[in-house]
Amino acid sequence: MKAEKRADAAARTAYLLRIHSYLDIAIVSMWTASPRVDVMLGMAEASLRGEGPGEGDEGTLRQVRALAGEARGHQAGGDSTAAMGRMRVALDLLALHIIRLSGE
């Protein structure tokens, strides 16, 4: 049972780290005023679709999805600073969840 729990935690961590990377790339693209900001935001949002491999992550993912949606709205409205702020909160929220997961 312990090995199965470790394997589950490893799969969940890998899944969440992939999402973390997409969020980070989107933030960097906003910071550098890249012409591909919309593409990067789309990639981050796409990585958040569907359910993760573990049941314990859905609450955090729901919050991250909401923040990414808010960021998309701010970016579309021309407020990249607010968009970056929302994405940064989403990134930090996810990072804290990953840290908690690694302690299980």
Secondary structure as the mmCIF struct_conf table of DSSP 4:
data_model
#
loop_
_struct_conf.conf_type_id
_struct_conf.id
_struct_conf.beg_label_comp_id
_struct_conf.beg_label_asym_id
_struct_conf.beg_label_seq_id
_struct_conf.end_label_comp_id
_struct_conf.end_label_asym_id
_struct_conf.end_label_seq_id
HELX_RH_AL_P HELX_RH_AL_P1 LYS A 2 TRP A 31
TURN_TY1_P TURN_TY1_P1 THR A 32 ALA A 33
TURN_TY1_P TURN_TY1_P2 PRO A 35 ARG A 36
HELX_RH_AL_P HELX_RH_AL_P2 VAL A 37 SER A 47
TURN_TY1_P TURN_TY1_P3 LEU A 48 LEU A 48
BEND BEND1 ARG A 49 GLY A 50
BEND BEND2 PRO A 53 GLY A 54
HELX_RH_3T_P HELX_RH_3T_P1 GLU A 55 ASP A 57
HELX_RH_AL_P HELX_RH_AL_P3 GLU A 58 ALA A 76
TURN_TY1_P TURN_TY1_P4 GLY A 77 GLY A 78
HELX_RH_AL_P HELX_RH_AL_P4 SER A 80 SER A 102
TURN_TY1_P TURN_TY1_P5 GLY A 103 GLY A 103
#
